């Protein structure tokens, strides 16, 4: 019996439309494909938010969440967890203070893997806009002392490139391979964000863990993406597919660049066309 093909897609700017919706066409196409294939996601989103956005979508393999720091099944069975400890987290924050910027911090607050989002004491213009999108989120907590948690999943700086690039370079110099650092443009608001993770908390390491769990090789996977945090998966997967609105550096390493964008159901069109 032939093995079921494996598909892993990013969400924002890849599978989701820019307004975070999923069309009926994408929903139907994905769910039809899930009847004969292994289908899952790799996203910067949390478990709770992914469940909200994908409530009509059938996921039948472990999900890669929060950039790769959590691997968990749709039934909430934990496969892997990669966190930054408080000592390292506070040291990272202290470097950011030298550049006059405080981060958002996402961490694990209890044994049930519920999350806390700590927002900074000082908010630049871009951070203020980001915070507005979370104003009704019960996970948000003010962080007046600018300290991290015992188990930190992500430390994220939002701002503009001229401020974040020097911080990115300094963090790489100070911490080296002890953390994973990614600087990316933020397409929704026009700024940049700097994401800091456990050294093995990125999507590529998480994808390898998922393949070990499934007993399959990474060369058997087709991945879809658009941004910097997808590059590791693109380099490992058997087939890497970029949507037309992907960053140029992502298109450059993709095996295939689709003619359609996320707002044109690019992933679903691809899945439909391959039968």
NORCORSUL-V332240 format. One record per backbone hydrogen bond with DSSP energy under -1.0 kcal/mol. CO is the residue of the C=O (numbers start at 1). NH is the residue of the N-H. If there is no record, write none. Layout:
# NORCORSUL-V332240
CO;NH, CO;NH
This chain:
# NORCORSUL-V332240
5;38, 6;222, 7;40, 8;224, 9;42, 11;14, 11;15, 11;16, 17;20, 21;17, 23;27, 24;28, 25;29, 26;30, 27;31, 28;32, 29;33, 30;34, 33;36, 38;7, 39;60, 40;9, 41;64, 43;67, 45;66, 46;50, 47;51, 48;52, 49;53, 50;54, 54;57, 63;72, 64;43, 65;68, 65;70, 66;69, 69;82, 70;65, 71;79, 71;80, 72;63, 73;76, 77;73, 80;71, 84;152, 85;89, 86;90, 87;91, 88;92, 89;93, 90;94, 91;95, 92;96, 93;97, 96;99, 96;101, 97;100, 104;156, 105;118, 106;153, 106;154, 107;116, 110;113, 114;109, 116;107, 117;141, 118;105, 119;143, 124;128, 125;129, 126;130, 127;131, 128;132, 131;134, 132;135, 134;137, 137;140, 139;117, 141;119, 143;146, 151;108, 152;84, 154;106, 155;196, 156;104, 157;194, 159;192, 160;163, 160;164, 161;165, 163;167, 164;168, 165;169, 166;170, 167;171, 168;172, 169;173, 170;174, 171;175, 172;176, 175;178, 180;197, 182;195, 184;193, 186;190, 191;186, 192;159, 193;184, 194;157, 195;182, 196;155, 197;180, 198;201, 202;206, 203;207, 204;208, 205;209, 206;210, 207;211, 208;212, 209;213, 210;214, 211;215, 211;216, 217;220, 218;221, 218;238, 221;239, 222;8, 223;241, 224;10, 225;243, 226;247, 227;230, 228;231, 230;234, 231;235, 232;236, 233;237, 239;223, 240;255, 240;256, 241;225, 242;258, 243;246, 247;251, 248;252, 256;242, 260;244, 261;264, 261;266, 262;265, 265;269, 266;270, 267;271, 268;272, 269;273, 270;274, 272;275
